[in-house]
Amino acid sequence: MDCCCVCCHGPTRRSWMWGTILTSIGVMLGGGLSPRGSTAAAQTAENTSAALDVLRKSISVDVHTHGGTTGITSKAPPSSDLAGGMRAGSLAVACLADVPEGPILGTSPSGVLAALRTPEPGQLYKHHLERLAWMDEMVASHGLRRALTAADLNAAHEAGQPAIVMDIEGLDFLEMKLERLEEAHKRGVRHAQLVHYTPNDIGDFQTGAVTHNGLTPFGADAIRALHRLGFVCDVAHATEDTVGQAAKVATKPLLLSHTALLGSKAMGPTRLQGRQITPDHARIIAETGGSVGIWHFFPSLDKYVDGVKEMVDVIGVDHVSIGTDQQVTPGSVQDYSQWVHLVTAMLRGGFTPEETGKIVGGNYMRIFNVAVA
């Protein structure tokens, strides 16, 4: 780490970095660290300074992302865009999700994402390996650290360097071969979602036909393997029955990384209603000690905060996280330079700094510590 010895009085790299960010944003918003101008501008600068203080003290995590318009689900080559955005908005960790079924996904006649055809044998596994190689290059050449342990996340945050937790959205690539999970773990993946949009051997998903009546025996074996190997087990997209049965198998906290409360007034009418969850569905996750991530498909940051509040009212502040799902549909955090402004909106919306720290990272860190250790 680039820091001075304890007997010296010079600034550490981390304190210099945060001081520079505070100064630049203070100047931008209010004319200096003691903002002048209108009361509104002064209040904005004060709230942003408080938000940066939260981000300095807490490891913030987007628990589900594809990394924006040039991210892993795009056709763009690896670049520094993700790292640059994370630095600009002071986001510490992005759970960057590979989508193995990407080649067969498209928009259905009803306007929602779906598998448009049955994959060829080995097709999704091949695409998954290509995406892992894409992430390898991102880490090697474009300013990101790969986190394999909680110590890695702490070290990256201390150094002021953005980190990724490698994630897989959907275990369709397994093709009944659990050894592929072990291979993924060796490649650096630490977060895996059971189902997505393609019928698989794991269990039923929210936007598909019910074919298994919940979790399959192979799905239960997959959860046990995830726990044994050291993955965060993500049950986003799974039906309530699948999640309930998964909770009975799970011996570690579960994550449901990206959704919103069913009938969310903050979201308003949406084609994503089939992916929202009921209060009982959310409580299943909370009862495992886990967390529910709220996606960013809200018309504004203030409405996003209202959506977070809706879920907090159901399961409590210790069981809610931020899982934006960049880049799928236009939302309120399309660029990570907006991350600090989301935190500002949370403080402005009535969350305390402690509560905000839990939601924007602490709750995920609790799960990661238990699951990955």
N, C-alpha and C positions, 0 to 999 in steps of 0.2 A: 504494500500500500504506500502511496506517496504521501507521507505525513512526517512531521517533524518529531523529534524525540520528546518525551514527556517533560524534560527539563528545559525545553526551549519555549519561547513565548511567541513565535511566529504562527500564523494560521495554518491549520491543516488544509489539504486540498479540498476536503468536503466542506469545511466551514467557509473557505474562500468561494467555492462554487455556489453555495446557498446564499451567501452574502451578495454575490454578483447578481443572482437571479432576483433577490428581493429588491436590490437597488434599481435594476433595470425596469422591473414591473412597476415599482413605486414611481419612478420618473415618468414612465409611460402613462400611468393612470392619474397621477396627481401632482406631478411637478417635483417629486423628491420623496424621500422616506417620511418626511413630515408634510403630507400632501396639502397643497393649497387649492384655491379655486372653489368650485361649488361644493356644497355639503354632500351632494350625491357623489361627486368625484372623490371626495375625501373618504366617504363611507365605502366606496368601491375599492379604493386602494387599501383601506384598513382591512376589509374582508379578504382581499387577495393576499395580503401579508399574513393574515391568520391562516388562510388555506395553505400557504407555503410552509408555515410552521407545522401544520398537521403532516404535510408530506415529508418534511424533514425528520420528524419524530417517528413516523410510521412507514412501513414498507407497503406502498400502494400497489394494487394488483388489479388488472383487468382479467377476470377469471375466464373469459372466452372471447377471442378475437381471431380474425383472419389477417389482420395487419394492414387494413386500409386498401386503397385503390390499386396499389402496387404490391399487395401482400401475397400470401401463399395460395390463395384461390384465384389470383389473376394469372395472366400469361406473361407478366413482366419478370425479368430476371431479378435475382437478389440485388438489393440496393441498400443505401443508407437511409432511405426514407423513414422506415419504422424507427430506427434509433434516433434520427433527428427529431421526429415528432414527439417521441417519448421524452427526450431531453427538453424540448421546448415547453411541454406541459408538466414536467416533473413527475411523469409516471415511472415507477421503478421496475415493474414486472408486467409482461404481457404473456398470457397463456396462449401460445400461437398454435392454432388448430389446423392440422392437415385434414383434408376431406378425401378419404380414399375412393369414395364413389363419385368424385367430381366428374369423370368422363361420361357418366350416364345420367347426370342430373340436368333438368331443364324446367321450364315453366309449363305447367299443365294447362289444359283448356280452361280450367277455372281460375287461372292466374296465380297459382301457388307453386312453390318448388316441389318437385317430385322426381322419382326415378322414371325415366321415359322408356327404358328397356332393361331386359335382364342382362347382367354383365357376363362376359365370357369368362370361363375358368381362368383364374390367375390375373385377370385384367385389373381388378381393384388392388390386389397385392402389388402389382407392378407400379401402379400410379402412386401408391403409398410410399414405396421405396424411393421413387423419384422425388417426392415431396420432402422426404427426410434428407435427401442429398441437397435439395434446395435450402433447407434450414442449416445444414452443415456449412454451406457456402456463406450464408448470412452471418453465422457466428464467426467464421474464419476471417471474413474480409470487410464487414460492414458495421462494426462498432457495437455489437451485442455480446453479452455473456450468456452461456448456456448454464442454467441452474439445475444441478442434479440433487442437491441437498438444501436444507434450510440454511446451513452455513454458507453455501454459495450465494443464496439470496441476501443474507446479511452482509456478506463481503461486498457484493455488487452495490448494495445501497450505501454502504459506508464509503465506497470509492466514488459514488456518484455516477455509476455506469449502468445504463439500462440492461435488463436481463430478460431472457425468455424462459418459460417453462414449455418444453415441447409437448404438444397435445395432439390427440387423434380424435376426430369427430366421427364416431361410428366404427364398430368392430367388424364390418362387413368383409374386410380383407382377410379375416382369419380363416374362413372356409373350413371351420371345424378343427383348426390346427392351433391349439393353445400355445405351442412352442413359438409361434410368431409373436406372442406377447413378450416372451423372454427375449427374443431378438430385438423387438422395439425398445425394451428396457435397456439392453446393451448399447443401442444406438443413441440413448439419451432421453427417450420419452418418459415423462413422469406423470402424465395426466391422460386419461382415456375415457371416452364417452361410449356407452354401450350400443345405442341405436341412433339412427338419423332419419333418412327418408327412403331407405331401401329395405324391403323385407329381408330379414336375416335369420340366423339360427339362435339368436340371443333372446328376443322377446318382441312384444308388440310396441309400435310407435304411434304417437298421437294422431298423425295425419294419414295413417294407412288403415287398411282393413284388419280387424282383429282375427288373427289366425292361430295364436298360441294361448289365448286367455291369460296373458301375462308373461312371466318369465319362464324360459325353457330350462330343462335340466342342464343343457350346455351353457346357458346364460348364467346359471348359478355357479357352475364350475369356473366360468370366466371371472365372475366377481371374486371368488376365492383366490384365483390366480393373481388378479390385480392386487389384492391385499397382500398376498404372500411375496410378490415381487417388489412391491413398493410404488404403486400408482395411486393418485387421486382417482376415485371412481365417480364418474359423472353420469347422472341419469337423466340429463336433459333430453327432450323429445320422447321419452318413454311414457306410455300410458300410466294412469294412476294405478291400475292393477299391477302393471309391471314394476312400478316403483314400490308399491306396498310389499310385493313378494321379494324384491331386491333388499328391502330394509330388513326382512326376516333372515336373509342370508348374510348380510353385511355384519362384520365385526369391527368396522371402522366407520367414521362419519362419511356420509354421502354428500356429494355436491350436485345441485341441479343448476347448471351454470348460466342459462339465459332464458328468461321468460318474463311474464308479468302476471299480476292477479287477474283472474277471469273477470271480464266485464270492467276492466280498469277504466275509470272515468278520466284519468290523466291521459291515457292513450286515445280514448274516444273510439269510434267505429273503426274496425280494422279487419283486413283479411287474415291477420295472424291470430284470430280468436281461437282457432284450433290448437294453437301452441301455448295459449295461456293456461294457468292452472287454478284449480279450486283451492279454497282455504285448507280443506282436508288434505289435499295433495301436498301442499306446502308444509303442513304440520308433520307429515311422514318424514320429510327431510330433517326438520328441526329436531324431531325425537331421536334421530341418530347422532345428534350433535353437529349436524352438517349445516349447510347454508344454501340459500336460493339466490342466484344472480339475476339482476334486473337488466334487461337489454336496453338499448338507447333509442328505441323506436317511438320517441315522443316528440311533439312539435316544438319544444323548447327545453332548455336546461331546467327552468323552474318546473315545467310539467314532469320532466324526468324525476326531479326530487319528489314531486307529488306521488309518482309511481313507486318510488322507493318507500315512501311513507305508507302507502297502501299495504305493502308487504310487511313492513315493520309492525303495523297495527295488528297483523294476523299472527306472526311468529316471533316478534321481538327483535331488538337491534343486534343481538348476538348471532342471528341466523340469516342475515341478508348481506349480499355482496353486490359488486358491480361486474356485470358480464355483457359488454356492449354488443358483441356480435358484429363488429366491423369486419368486413365490408359486405353487407348483404343487401340491405335496403337503406335508403337515406334516413339518417337519424340525427340526433342532437350532438353526438361526439364523433363526427366523421373524421376528424383530425385530432391527434393526441395533443396538439397545442391547446385544445379545449379542456383537457383533463383538470388543470388547475382551476378553470372556471366552473367546472362541475362541482369541485370541492367547495369553491366559494359559494355556489348556489346552495349547497347543502347547509353550510353555516348560516347563510342568510335565511334559509328556510326553517331554521329552528333546531337543527341538530347541534349538539355540543361538539367541541373538538374531539372528545373521547369517543362519542358515538360515531362521528364521522370517520375517525381512524379505524374503528372496527369494520365499518361497512366498506371502506375503500381499500382494505387490505388485511386488517387484523383477523377477521373471521376466516378468510382463506388461509392465512398463515397457520392458524390453529389446526385446520384440516390437513394442510400439507405436512406439518410437523408430525402428526399422528400417522398419516397414510404412508409417507415416504421414508420415514425413519427405519 
